[in-house]
Amino acid sequence: MESQKPNQKSLNLESVRVNHDSGYLTTNQGVGVNNTDDALKAGKRGPTLMEDFIFREKITHFDHERIPERIVHARGSGAHGYFQVYESMSHLTKAHFLSDPNLVTPVFVRFSTVAGFRGSPDTVRDVRGFAVKFYTQEGNYDIVGNNMPVFFIQDAIKFPDLIHSIKPEPNNEMPQAASAHDTFWDFVVNTPETMHNVMWLMSPRAVPKSYRTMNGFGIHTFRLVNAKGDFKFVKFHWKPILGVHSLVWDEAQKIAGKDPDFNRRDLWENIKNGNPIEFELAIQILDPEDEFKFDFDILDCTKLWPEELIPLQTIGKMVLNKNVDNFFAETEQVAFCPANVVPGIDFTNDPMLQGRLFSYLDTQISRLGGPNFQQIPINQPLTKVNNNQRDGMHRMTIDVGQTSYYPNSLNCGEPHAANDGESHFEHYQEKVEGHIIRERSESFRDHYTQPAMFWNSMSDWEKVHIIDAFRFELGKCKNKSTHQRLVDMLGNVDSELAQKVAEGLGAIPPTQAANPTTFSSPALSMANTPKSPKTKKVAILIDEGFHKTQFNAITTALTAAGACFDVVSCKLGSVTADDNSTEECNQTYATTASVFYDAIYIPGGSHIELFRDSIDVQGFLTDAYNHYKTIGLSGEATALLCLLRSGQDMEPGIICGPDEDMKSYVADFIEALTTGRHFQRKIG
Ligand code: HDE
């Protein structure tokens, strides 16, 4: 059930929604059509006639159904919702939507991957886009962010090179949606400023479990300006209430084949089922006097602000609660732009941000076919658009009147320049001076301290993931000199990391390894993220003769904990339990797999005899085990322990039992499910 907050101001999409559930077919001119299956011909087997305007119109429209996909972030999924600030932030900003806790601001969010084409799988190793459009009462405001707090390069002029290197190679258009190829890593080893974002890209953050469980970051340093004209530097963060959770690499690869829409489906179904998708907005604030206080430049977007130095303040919440009606009209046609700001929020001189302020408007003009894309319903602000811009491709409004210029007398000077009492944007009057120069600031030169801090902050399992990822990615590169150069680069980050990657690649470990810092930031590790059983999904494997009481105990507990489950068997339909009652199976071994679940549970019963020799059950158990997931075996099902690599050993996340009434068994299972993955388990 999709819900809407009672006083949620809705977007103006209602007037353009068209239901096609009744009535007769027509052409685009509204002329009725009684046959849409046969073209007009001279004789039943004769040539098709040019005069068939019905045929020509239908085919012509079809021929032009596609628009250019986004050059980056082509693959995305969107949802509607709302944002509300917890307390007035008017001491920091004059933005209305951040000043009034009673104000409910509609939002549209688009999550995306970066490198893949529009039809590429969701679970590839990549940065994720996290773009939010706030339809505020003072105009549209966009935070066009990513799920990692830093970026690969420091100057926007390098962006085409970065993207050309990561996209499929131009001679053979391979590989799709992957950084694991020669050109990307060739760019990396020639561009040391990429090191920090590359560390994040090799970490589990690059394979989020769902769009609901990843962070968002505005990345750049922005400015908040209050009514008095005072400003503070600010960084924006989105924090998922359910915590930040990722896939493991083997799982991500399997899902990419079995369900390329995995993240999109998860978002869609959770909204459809009425599960709140919640992110808190948090900010880091820096006084202008502290601009030069740190060993990094706050205008350098390859650096983050450690939370331990500049703490996060949580200021509001965003809830996504409505799916789109039409993917193309909303998710595909939405146009984000970092230059979309409202009074009270302003830019800084970050050279990446400055470049982006140009690029997005420019790209929309070719992607959406002209300068009027703001008039597409999903892009329209709630406020009245009032100016003298006219005409152009696909103009939707009929602009009435004789004048389309300012100043004018013929229209009594209207529309007029906003007065002091009327909401309007004024740029912060920063004093700037300098020589015209094509150079990078000295303060942008350190490329290794923060990657080292990131590495120091990782838990053991995150470190293993990172080492394996480097070995995988570079292992896919044919050019051996790239291997060595990357290992040498890693030597500037951490000697152990460089050593282990070198081992995997058959490269020479760097002779001079330097660890530039011992500083670590616990906030950067996913090990410290909130954990919850809510919306987690369990596969319950059953067959004829399963133990109904045990089944009921688990399903009741899962529902109470806000988790959900699929009942999986070798065929769809009902399966008879030991008490002769029946249970409906909604998935089979052909339609689903362990990789789609957070845990599996097998109740006891006579079906265990069948399960011992079942390749399907064994497959489920092996994958769940190797992906560190909770495995629940009760009653006779404990005999299946022998199918696990560990044999009879009790290991973390393997819940065997039960006690008489399943009470403590069920509690243990839910606790293990809440924990998530059991990385202490030894695999391999
Ligand atoms: Fe983008 N980026 N970008 N980017 N970006 C686009 O705009 C660009 C950068 C981000 O769901 C494009 O509408 C340049 C950083 C997201 O529709 C394009 C530079 C961050 C999305 C573009 C960057 C982002 C885009 C392509 C270097 C994180 C998808 C289609 C200065 C803060 C938004 C489009 C959506 C999309 C340019 C770097 C995030 C070409 C030149 C840094 C989430 O305009």
Boltz pocket constraint, residues with backbone or C-beta under 6 A from the ligand:
constraints:
  - pocket:
      binder: B
      contacts: [[A, 70], [A, 71], [A, 72], [A, 73], [A, 76], [A, 110], [A, 111], [A, 112], [A, 128], [A, 129], [A, 130], [A, 131], [A, 144], [A, 145], [A, 146], [A, 151], [A, 155], [A, 156], [A, 157], [A, 159], [A, 217], [A, 218], [A, 219], [A, 220], [A, 331], [A, 334], [A, 335], [A, 336], [A, 351], [A, 352], [A, 353], [A, 355], [A, 356], [A, 359], [A, 360], [A, 361], [A, 363], [A, 364]]
      max_distance: 6.0
